[in-house]
Amino acid sequence: MASESNHPPSSPMLARSASPVGAGAASGTARESKPLLPPDACPDAIVDEILALLGEERFRSARRLAEEAIARFPEHRRVRNAWTIFDTRGKARVTSGGPEPDTDEEFEWLRHPPEWARGKWVALVGREAVAAADTLAEVLETLRARTFPKRPLVHRVD
């Protein structure tokens, strides 16, 4: 798999940054700390960029952009929602000896997925596919509009 920093920027917002995310680590220096966001960045455009990065599977860049966005626009609803993808504070962690989430049905479905699911991102609750799309961003957008009895398992089916 290609390094994330080898991808071209997905939008002019990231093209404005001094260097790709992670470029400092590749040269042996500390991680690049220059902001990705220009001073006049619009919160809605930032969220759209985060979703685009997720769709391109550029997770580290999306996280860094979300970190900057939440620091600059902590009260903006869409920025807060995007940040919840990456925010691990207060979330349950599975530790040795602790209860694990029951995902047996989801993993059984993933062992023998239907042909229509190949090459797609799917969200599963039990043995039911509750969302499917070509990109992760589309699946996440579909999930935002619904509630479920338990948290959906999201996975790309190859």
PyMOL commands that set and color helices and strands:
alter all, ss='L'
color gray80, all
select helices_A, chain A and resi 4-6+12-15+23-26+43-55+59-72+77-83+104-111+115-117+136-144
alter helices_A, ss='H'
color red, helices_A
select strands_A, chain A and resi 121-125+128-133+153-156
alter strands_A, ss='S'
color yellow, strands_A
deselect
rebuild
show_as cartoon
